[in-house]
Amino acid sequence: MPDALVMALGLVLIIEGLLPFVAPGLWRESLARLARLQDGQIRFVALGAILIGLLLILV
């Protein structure tokens, strides 16, 4: 189990690092747009990501 968690964390870090590595300007612009969202909008996006992640794990 711990091996799978370490591998999953590594994969998340790789995926998270791709956009700033490939297109730092786009990443910066996306982050600025994200900072302007309301708290409720951020929570909605986060909930959607959680639900999609759970579906991917369970299927």
Buried (B, 14 or more C-beta within 10 A) or exposed (E): EEEEEEEEEEEEEEEEEEEBEEEEEEBEEEEEEEEEEEEEEEEEEEEEEEEEEEEEEEE
